[in-house]
Amino acid sequence: MNKNSLLMFILPVSFLLAATPSEIIKKDFNSKILPQIVKDLDKNGESIVILRIYKTQKSVTLKTYKVQQTLSVSELLVKEGDYSQGYKYYTKYILKPSQIKVTDFVKIIGAKTDKDLDELFANNAEKLIQVLKEQKQFIAVKGLEKIIKKDRLNDLKAFLKGVLAGKVPASCS
């Protein structure tokens, strides 16, 4: 009986300590592949583009990393935005409090292309906050500041880029 109770305790703890496949792949990439890429770049003086594709049952996510000689490991692993997380934060902090639907939000900020969004989101979305204040959307500004504090600005940007591409959720239109 004592051995069984000990075994019942050890098994769940061992599963918690085991690394997930994505963690193993990231560790392997950082320890083996990336140093080799940097070593090759030092010899040739070139840059490389790395594509990482995540496939789930519902979607396929493509992330691009451009590696140059001057980049460090932390600069390489730039945090990319996630559309679904951006949707979550938009509805929680902007849509529900201010009742601004995403199609109206895009019109308010005057974004028509991805380049426009990149300009608005530059420098921690300073220009976006300024535009919202000029349009007297103070509740949306408060929500945007909360999103910035949670470090989810890239997710919001990815969501708005998806909206510009025509991927508008039914609850936000």
C-alpha positions, 0 to 999 in steps of 0.5 A, a space after each residue: 500500500 505504501 509503494 502504491 501511494 508513493 507511485 501515485 505521487 511520483 507519476 503526476 509530478 514526473 509528467 509535470 516536469 517533462 518538457 512539451 514537444 514545442 519546448 524540446 524543439 525550441 531548445 534544440 533549435 537554440 542549442 544546435 541549429 542557431 549557433 550553426 547558422 550564426 557560424 555560417 553567417 560569419 563566414 559568408 556575410 549573408 542573411 538567412 530567412 527562417 520559416 516556422 510553420 505551426 499546424 493545428 487541426 484548426 489553422 496553420 500559422 507561419 512565422 518568419 525570422 530574418 537572421 543577419 550577422 548582427 542579430 543575437 539570439 534574443 533579437 532572432 526570436 522576435 515575438 510575433 502576434 497571434 490573431 486569436 489572442 488579439 481577438 480575445 484582447 480586443 473584445 475584452 478591453 475595447 469592444 465590451 467597454 467602448 462598444 466599438 465594433 472592429 470595422 468601425 475601429 479600423 475606420 476610426 484609426 484610418 488604417 487601410 493597409 498593413 503598412 498603415 497599421 505598422 506606422 500606428 503601432 510603432 513606438 509602443 502604439 504612440 501614434 495609435 493612442 494619439 489618433 484615438 484621443 483626437 477622435 475622443 475615444 477615451 475608453 478605447 485608449 484605456 483599453 489599449 493601454 491595458 493591452 500594452 501593459 499586458 504586452 499583447 500589442 503584437 497580438 492586437 496588431 495581428 488581429 487588425 491585420 487579419 481584419 484588414 485582410 477580410 477575416 472579420 469575426 461575426 461578433 465584431 462586425 
